[in-house]
Amino acid sequence: MLQISPMQICSLCANLLVTVAEIFMIYTHYKDYKEDKRKNEAIKAKCAKLHIDLTPATSAKH
């Protein structure tokens, strides 16, 4: 039968906690990345709409 010492259990738990913390950090950064990407797309869409709206007015002046 396999014998596991308390130190091995503590080490395993510590490694598991570190892994969970790393996964959480990756998830948080990915969530922020997706939110920033969505905001950037919205800004690009507004700029594109503004450009389309201003194009006839600018070309009429020339």
N, C-alpha and C positions, 0 to 999 in steps of 0.2 A: 504494500500500500504506500502511496506517495505521501510523504510528510512535508507539510508546508509550515514554515516558521512564521511567527507574528511579524518579523521584520520583512519577510517576503510579501506578506499581505499588505503591510503599510506601503511598501515600495510599489506594489501593483496598484493600490488605491491612488497613490500620488501620481503615478504615470497616467492613470485613467482621468484624474482631475485635470492634469495638464492638457491632455488630449481634448477633453470637453471644453476647456477654456480656449484652446486654439480654434476649435470648430466654431465656438460662439463668436470669436473675434473675426473669423473669416465671414461668417454669416452677417455680422454687423457691418463690415466693410462692404460686402456685396449689396446689402440693403441700401446703404448710403450711395453706392455707385449707381444702382438702379434709379433711385430718387433723383440724383443729380442728372442722370441721363434723360429722365423724363422731363425735368425742368429745362434742360438745354434744348430738347426737341420742341418744347412749347415756345421757347424764345425764338428758335429758328423759324417756326411756323408764323409767329407774329411778325418777324422781320420780313419774311417772304411775302406775307399779306400786305404789309406796309409798302414794300417795294412795288408790288403789283398796283396798289392803290395810287402811288405817287408817280408811276411811270407815265400815264397819259398826261398828267399835269406838267411834268417836266418836259416831255417832248412837245407839248403845245407851246411852251415858252420859246422853244428854239425854232 
